[in-house]
Amino acid sequence: MIQPPTSYLISPTLHQMLSLRDKLKAAGNAKPAAPEKPQPKDCLVKEMRAPLSCFTLPKEISGASLEMMQGQSYPDCKREDFCFLDTETTGLSHGAGTVAFLVGVGYFEEDAFVVRQYLMRDYDEEAFVLSRVAEDMQRSKLLCTFNGLTFDLPLLEVRYTMQRMREQYVHRPHVDLLPASRRVWKLRLKHCNLTALEEAVLGIAREDDLPGALVPERYFNFLKTKDFSLLEDILDHNRQDIISLAHILDRLLRLHDAPLLAEAPEDLFSLGRVLEKRGRAEGARMCYRAADKGSMSILARGRMAETYRREGNYQEAAQVYKRMAADRQGGPGPLIALAKICEHKTRDIPAAIEYTRKAIILAADQPEADMGALQKRYERLMKKARRQE
């Protein structure tokens, strides 16, 4: 058997030395282990207490008043039963990447209105924010938000699911103030965001308020720099939102309980429409009479006549249509309505013919009028008149 040259052989002792040298060399080149990031123990909690003298929301709140405002049933409750909630988020979608990094809640106690804000200083604090919010929702009986039905609550529900905390999410009867505000104030204000309502309804003007579009960018910059001053404006904005929710709820409840407290004809008309939809025809007509002025007169009178017509009170409906025709409101519409009442309800064919004739004359100057339909009505009425002779 041929043995390999002695120079090719490595003794066990030499092999061990080489191995040890490689290990020492590798250890010298190894990077020191990064210190472990401390595990968060809670989110940041900020609290503010405002004296009750700043609020006029009554201590006892009727479920019937809430039902009139919202169009669905609610229990009688106390103001302490409400949890006012508003979120600040990293985006406007409900996708998995959108996070509510700040959740503010407000609630009444015996001696103060408390605003408590839960802020996650990094993503690993989200579970603490959600846990804190869940506690507040569990001890409340009703939630009150502004657009929470379509944004805040669906987003929170997604976050509880993503954090495997779905069992902590609590469903409560919900009062969303945005739809109610639009029903009452949109006709006059056009825009019903919370800032617009503060200025026009509450008489509150925010100074140096941070636009909502800048909120996500501010938060992302904070995550990079940990400069807490970047968040001060966001906290102030959120706190004011919570306080305004309590004031808007109070104003809406009072207007639905006593609609004539509204001063603007547009608001009176809008409240009349709410009452009409809730089946309160007499209350609606009360609002329409109060709104019967200026540019709102034609709308108010038109709805008033319609409520009488639906009740079968054609005499009162006719009186309203006659006032509209005398004031040349609504073009040929009131005259046509009078012709229909005379033809089908009072069976006064000559009067129906006369109202139709006047409608044709008035419609001749209005290109959008359906002259063909008016002419057919006139001819049909003339045939009826001839058959009655």
Buried (B, 14 or more C-beta within 10 A) or exposed (E): EEEEEEEEEEEEEEEEEEEEEEEEEEEEEEEEEEEEEEEBEEBBEBEBEBEBEEBEBBEEBBEEBBBBBBEEEBEEBEBBBBBBBBBBBBEEEBEEEBBBBBBBBBBBEEEBBBBBBBBBBEEEBBBBBBBBBBEBBEEBBBBBBBBBBEBBBEBBBBBBEBBEBEEBBBEBBBBBBBBBBBBBBEBBBEEBEBBBBBEBBBEBEBEEEBEBEEBBEBBEEBBEEEEEEBBEBBBBBBBBBBBBBBBBBBBBBBBBBEBEEBEBBBBBBBBBBBBBEBEBBEBBBBBBBBBBEEEBBBBBBBBBBBBBBEEEBBEBBBBBBBBBBEEEBBBBBBBBBBBBBBBEBEEBBEBBBBBBBBBBEBBEEEEEBEBEEBEEBBEBBEEBEEEEE
